[in-house]
Amino acid sequence: MNDIKLGISLYSFSTEFIHEKLDLEGILKKAHDMGCQGVEIVQFTVNDPIYAKKAGFPMVRTQQQHRKSP
């Protein structure tokens, strides 16, 4: 079981972000300090890839398909 990796969603820190206790870079550093090896980023800002790189996380972009209302 040593191959299990720990990750977290950025959503888990939404309270700290909304109340300005942590900015995005601070959240990524905290996740790293907690031992997370990955962070799921639901785009908060256009600078997310820059902050992730500075915190030492590789970025993987995914694309979502959005349905348009008729």
Helices and strands as residue ranges (DSSP letters): E 7-9, G 10-13, H 14-18, H 24-33, E 38-40, H 48-55
